[in-house]
Amino acid sequence: MVGITTSKRAKRLLVLGAGPAQLGLLQAARRRGLFVIALDRDPSAPGFEFADRRAVVSTEDEPAIGMLAAAEELDGVIAPGIDWPVAIAARVAARLGLSHPLAPATASLAVSKQRQREHLAAHDVPQPKWRVVTEAPDDLELPVVVKPPDRQGQKGLTVVREQERLAAAIATAVSASRTNVALVEELVGGPEVTVNAFSTGGVFHPLTVTDRLTAGDEAFGVALAHVWPSEHDTQAAIDVARAAATALGIENGATYTQVVLGPDGPRVMELAARLGGGHDAELCEAALGVDLNGLALSAALGEPLEVPRPEPRGGAVVRFLVAPPGSLEQVQGIEEARAQEGILGARVYRRPGWIYAPLHRGSDRAGFVLATGNSRDDALAKADRAAELIRFETADAEALV
């Protein structure tokens, strides 16, 4: 009699996005042995390296995503690191009868900044003053931040400090918006922190609270580094992040909440019902020993999970790389940077031929360094030293015109 051996089928996961914001989760899925189908409109997306099957499809093309998902015998769908596809993933999972941490209605609420503002107001969660407009009002107190209510990554966003710039900023936001309106928000002064958390059964588990070291007005809101632990008292930020998650009905899954520690207390700038797109999950594991990517994978696959007790470990930093504008010719020093003490990872996102724009949005960042140290300052110094070793050679941007 001939024996028959069978192998256990690998679970199949559809990941919406294969760009820099999805790299950590895709790597975690590969390590777990999942069969990963990744999609992205960019055929050169760096995360395709970790996928078993690739699809050049926009993460916002819901009909195409739905057809692909229906054909793949999936066990789960996830949209890490980017906002709008979070709702698409929830709806696709529901149509296929798959487990998912977010109900479609909750996910749809989370990806709309306007609806977030409305729900936060209804639950008395501290936030900036705001209004929705289609043209410049006469009674605004400047400075303000003008942005589309349904985009992310600084698309269509402008900081307005002079009245004569307001109309153009609103026109830019309206043109970028899916709903042809602009969200105008009070510019709250103060340091910025990010509260990364994971909820299970309605219990909010705060994990890393990192300081956001950001660029100036021309790249307003773009983080140049995430630094842990925060140098500020973080309990109030955790409290408002928890209140925001409750107000939006988020009972399960990862949340990424940006908070400004204003002069009158913390204000919620926005909450994303997903993993952070700036290697926040990898920083969490380095800082606390909590595998946040793994938790997100288990939630997407409907697996039992438990958030472990954090075990703080000195300091940890994600430091982003910025390349000079122009066509990338080569990168030097990446291996040297990786070999430095305390460096857990360093990567350049793009290959030669990629054209870097001046830094205006998060997607303009060129790569990252992840460092640990005995303290916050030690980790930051190690990250900075490693970043200085990575040198980008680009063609003169003017010569490309």
C-alpha positions as a printed Julia matrix, in Angstrom:
401×3 Matrix{Float64}:
   0.0    0.0     0.0
   1.38   3.39   -0.98
   1.21   6.02    1.73
  -0.23   9.41    0.88
   1.18  12.52    2.46
  -0.65  15.78    2.57
   0.65  19.23    3.39
  -1.32  21.81    5.3
  -2.6   24.59    3.09
  -1.02  27.94    3.81
  -3.5   30.64    4.72
  -4.05  33.14    1.93
  -4.0   36.86    2.64
  -4.75  39.76    0.32
  -2.74  42.89    1.19
  -3.93  46.19   -0.25
  -0.74  48.07   -1.02
   2.88  47.03   -1.6
   4.59  50.37   -1.04
   6.87  51.55    1.77
   3.93  51.73    4.2
   3.25  47.99    3.79
   6.82  46.66    3.92
   6.81  45.61    7.57
   3.55  43.71    7.42
   4.49  41.99    4.16
   7.78  40.86    5.67
   5.94  39.6     8.76
   3.49  37.67    6.58
   6.38  36.07    4.7
   8.02  35.01    7.98
   4.74  33.47    9.14
   4.51  31.35    5.99
   1.31  32.93    4.66
   0.52  32.88    0.95
   0.39  36.58    0.18
  -1.34  38.26   -2.73
  -0.28  41.9    -2.82
  -1.66  44.6    -5.06
  -0.46  48.07   -5.92
  -0.82  50.34   -8.93
   2.97  50.81   -9.01
   4.62  47.82  -10.73
   7.91  48.72   -9.03
   6.42  48.82   -5.51
   9.1   47.55   -3.1
   6.73  45.3    -1.14
   6.15  43.04   -4.15
   9.46  41.44   -3.17
   7.67  39.68   -0.29
   4.51  38.61   -2.15
   3.76  35.18   -3.59
   1.45  36.72   -6.16
   1.42  40.3    -7.44
  -1.38  42.32   -9.01
  -0.86  45.75  -10.56
  -4.15  47.18   -9.34
  -4.87  50.46   -7.57
  -5.6   50.1    -3.86
  -8.65  52.31   -4.48
 -10.14  50.27   -7.36
 -12.8   48.48   -5.32
 -14.49  46.6    -8.22
 -11.16  45.16   -9.4
 -10.14  44.33   -5.83
 -13.45  42.59   -5.25
 -13.06  40.43   -8.35
  -9.49  39.53   -7.45
 -10.48  38.65   -3.89
 -13.36  36.46   -5.04
 -11.02  34.46   -7.27
  -8.31  33.83   -4.69
  -9.96  31.65   -1.99
  -8.82  34.06    0.68
  -8.63  33.71    4.44
  -8.25  37.43    5.08
  -7.91  40.93    3.66
  -5.88  43.77    5.17
  -5.0   47.37    4.29
  -2.03  48.46    6.44
  -0.45  51.88    6.29
  -2.96  53.7     4.06
  -6.4   55.08    4.9
  -8.97  54.82    2.09
  -8.37  51.1     1.38
  -9.18  50.31    5.04
 -12.87  50.65    4.21
 -12.48  48.7     0.97
 -10.82  45.82    2.83
 -13.67  45.72    5.37
 -16.34  45.73    2.67
 -14.61  43.06    0.58
 -14.15  40.84    3.64
 -17.83  41.22    4.54
 -18.97  40.33    1.01
 -16.82  37.2     1.07
 -17.91  36.21    4.58
 -14.38  36.58    5.96
 -13.48  37.54    9.49
 -12.3   41.13    9.81
 -11.59  43.38   12.81
 -13.68  46.26   11.45
 -17.31  46.3    10.39
 -17.77  48.08    7.03
 -19.7   50.96    8.62
 -16.99  51.53   11.22
 -14.24  51.39    8.61
 -16.08  53.85    6.36
 -16.41  56.26    9.26
 -12.73  55.98   10.11
 -11.5   56.92    6.63
 -13.52  60.17    6.46
 -11.89  63.06    8.33
 -15.14  65.02    8.2
 -17.22  62.23    9.72
 -14.49  61.66   12.29
 -14.7   65.3    13.32
 -18.48  65.04   13.64
 -18.32  61.93   15.83
 -15.51  63.28   18.0
 -17.56  66.43   18.57
 -20.63  64.38   19.49
 -18.59  62.53   22.12
 -16.76  65.63   23.44
 -13.34  64.36   22.37
 -10.86  67.28   22.33
  -9.96  68.29   18.77
  -9.13  71.44   16.78
 -11.86  73.86   15.76
 -12.95  72.96   12.25
 -15.44  73.56    9.47
 -16.21  72.25    5.99
 -16.19  74.8     3.16
 -16.19  75.07   -0.62
 -14.81  78.6    -0.8
 -12.89  81.0     1.42
 -14.97  82.39    4.33
 -14.39  85.92    5.6
 -14.37  85.14    9.31
 -11.54  82.62    9.67
  -8.94  83.18   12.34
  -5.52  82.28   10.92
  -3.37  80.23   10.9
  -5.29  77.19    9.69
  -4.67  73.87    7.99
  -6.68  73.28    4.81
  -7.05  69.76    3.44
  -9.42  67.37    1.69
 -11.54  65.4     4.18
 -10.98  62.09    2.37
  -7.28  61.97    1.43
  -4.1   61.15    3.31
  -0.37  61.66    3.04
  -0.58  65.47    2.82
  -2.33  65.32   -0.57
  -4.04  68.67   -1.17
  -2.93  69.98    2.25
  -1.76  73.55    2.87
  -0.86  75.54    5.97
  -2.3   79.04    5.59
  -0.85  81.9     7.62
  -1.81  84.81    5.31
  -5.33  85.68    4.19
  -4.3   86.08    0.54
  -3.3   82.4     0.36
  -6.58  81.04    1.74
  -8.66  80.93   -1.45
  -5.96  79.07   -3.39
  -5.48  76.59   -0.56
  -9.21  75.83   -0.41
  -9.35  75.42   -4.19
  -6.45  72.96   -4.01
  -8.15  70.91   -1.28
 -11.52  70.92   -3.06
  -9.93  69.72   -6.3
  -8.21  66.86   -4.47
 -11.32  65.85   -2.49
 -13.58  63.0    -3.53
 -16.57  65.03   -2.28
 -15.52  68.46   -3.62
 -15.21  70.13   -0.22
 -12.35  71.31    1.97
 -11.8   70.74    5.68
 -10.41  73.82    7.43
  -8.89  73.22   10.84
  -7.4   75.39   13.54
  -3.6   75.1    13.6
  -2.94  73.97   17.16
   0.53  74.73   18.44
   2.5   72.23   20.46
   4.5   69.02   20.17
   3.02  66.12   18.21
   2.85  62.52   19.38
   1.49  59.33   17.87
  -0.39  56.8    19.98
  -0.1   53.31   18.51
  -2.57  50.91   20.08
  -4.42  47.65   19.53
  -7.97  46.94   20.64
  -9.53  43.57   21.42
 -13.17  43.16   22.35
 -13.51  46.86   23.03
 -10.45  47.02   25.29
  -7.93  49.65   24.14
  -4.33  48.56   24.66
  -1.93  51.52   24.32
   1.51  50.54   23.08
   4.11  53.03   21.85
   3.58  56.76   22.21
   6.21  58.35   19.97
   7.3   61.92   19.41
   6.79  63.03   15.81
   9.73  65.11   14.64
   8.25  66.85   11.62
   9.26  69.0     8.66
   8.3   72.66    8.17
   5.31  74.21    6.44
   6.36  73.13    2.93
   6.08  69.53    4.08
   3.63  70.13    6.93
   2.75  66.96    8.81
   5.52  64.85    7.26
   7.41  62.99    9.98
  11.19  62.95    9.7
  11.49  60.68   12.75
   9.38  58.74   15.25
  11.15  58.73   18.63
  10.34  56.5    21.62
   9.87  57.02   24.47
   8.26  60.41   24.24
   9.88  63.18   26.22
   6.4   64.37   27.28
   3.82  63.15   29.77
   1.85  60.78   27.55
  -1.08  59.71   29.73
  -3.34  62.53   28.54
  -2.55  61.67   24.91
  -3.41  58.02   25.58
  -6.68  59.06   27.21
  -7.85  61.14   24.23
  -6.74  58.44   21.76
  -8.82  55.91   23.7
 -11.77  58.31   23.72
 -11.43  58.8    19.95
 -11.42  55.05   19.28
 -14.52  54.67   21.46
 -16.28  57.57   19.71
 -15.66  55.97   16.32
 -16.82  52.54   17.47
 -13.45  50.82   16.98
 -13.46  47.74   19.19
 -10.9   45.56   17.44
  -7.67  46.04   15.55
  -4.85  48.52   15.3
  -5.25  52.28   15.67
  -2.81  55.07   14.91
  -3.78  58.37   16.51
  -1.98  61.66   15.98
  -2.29  64.02   18.93
  -1.04  67.57   19.44
  -0.17  68.48   23.02
  -1.63  71.96   22.84
  -1.52  74.73   25.43
  -5.05  73.83   26.52
  -4.44  70.09   26.58
  -4.15  67.31   23.99
  -6.18  67.52   20.78
  -6.87  64.6    18.44
  -5.7   65.51   14.96
  -6.86  62.27   13.36
  -7.23  58.57   14.0
  -6.48  55.84   11.48
  -7.96  52.38   12.02
  -4.85  50.6    10.83
  -1.15  50.15   11.39
   0.92  53.31   11.02
   2.59  53.75    7.65
   5.96  54.87    9.01
   7.3   51.52   10.3
   5.46  52.11   13.56
   4.8   48.4    14.06
   8.49  47.55   13.7
   9.36  50.31   16.16
   6.8   48.87   18.59
   8.44  45.46   18.48
  11.89  46.99   18.96
  10.73  49.19   21.85
   8.3   46.93   23.7
   8.74  43.41   22.35
   5.14  43.47   21.08
   4.72  42.1    17.55
   2.15  44.6    16.3
   2.41  43.33   12.71
   1.67  39.84   14.0
  -1.39  41.06   15.91
  -2.72  42.76   12.79
  -2.19  39.61   10.73
  -4.01  37.45   13.29
  -6.91  39.91   13.42
  -7.22  39.92    9.62
  -7.23  36.12    9.54
  -9.74  35.72   12.36
  -7.23  33.97   14.6
  -7.35  34.09   18.4
  -5.03  36.74   19.75
  -3.91  38.29   22.98
  -2.0   41.53   23.35
   1.09  40.68   25.4
   2.35  42.8    28.25
   4.85  45.37   26.91
   8.45  45.04   28.05
  10.12  48.44   27.5
  13.67  48.31   26.18
  15.54  51.61   26.4
  14.91  53.73   23.31
  13.91  53.19   19.69
  13.76  55.46   16.65
  12.59  55.37   13.06
  14.58  57.98   11.15
  13.45  58.71    7.59
  15.83  59.39    4.72
  15.37  62.3     2.32
  17.1   62.27   -1.06
  18.05  65.33   -3.11
  15.51  65.96   -5.9
  16.27  64.34   -9.22
  16.68  60.95  -10.87
  18.29  58.39   -8.59
  21.57  57.12   -9.99
  22.97  55.16   -7.06
  22.95  54.81   -3.28
  26.08  54.27   -1.25
  26.6   53.37    2.38
  23.49  51.29    3.05
  25.42  48.19    4.13
  27.75  50.31    6.24
  24.72  51.86    7.94
  23.18  48.46    8.64
  26.41  47.31   10.29
  26.39  50.1    12.89
  25.69  49.32   16.53
  22.01  49.43   17.42
  20.72  49.44   13.83
  17.94  46.88   13.36
  17.1   47.85    9.8
  17.88  50.32    7.04
  16.38  50.45    3.59
  16.08  52.67    0.55
  12.65  52.32   -0.99
  13.43  52.95   -4.67
  15.78  51.71   -7.34
  17.95  53.72   -9.77
  15.83  55.65  -12.24
  13.25  56.74   -9.68
  12.68  60.49   -9.77
  12.59  62.1    -6.34
  10.48  65.21   -5.89
  11.25  67.84   -3.24
   9.93  66.79    0.16
   6.25  67.79    0.35
   4.46  64.55    1.26
   5.17  61.38    3.17
   5.53  59.48   -0.11
   8.52  61.71   -0.99
  10.63  60.11    1.74
  13.41  57.95    0.36
  13.93  55.3     3.02
  14.39  54.71    6.73
  16.69  53.59    9.53
  15.41  51.73   12.61
  17.67  52.05   15.64
  17.63  51.05   19.29
  19.71  52.35   22.18
  20.02  52.49   25.91
  17.83  55.6    25.95
  15.79  57.78   23.66
  18.72  60.1    22.96
  21.11  57.2    22.41
  18.77  55.6    19.85
  18.25  58.92   18.08
  22.0   59.55   17.88
  22.6   56.06   16.45
  19.85  56.54   13.88
  21.28  59.9    12.84
  24.8   58.5    12.49
  23.59  55.62   10.36
  21.48  57.92    8.19
  24.49  60.15    7.55
  26.32  57.17    6.05
  23.66  56.67    3.36
  24.39  58.87    0.36
  22.06  59.4    -2.57
  23.44  60.35   -5.96
  20.79  61.95   -8.17
  20.89  63.72  -11.5
  20.44  67.48  -11.31
  16.7   68.11  -11.02
  16.94  71.1   -13.4
  18.5   68.9   -16.04
  15.39  66.71  -16.01
  13.06  69.51  -17.07
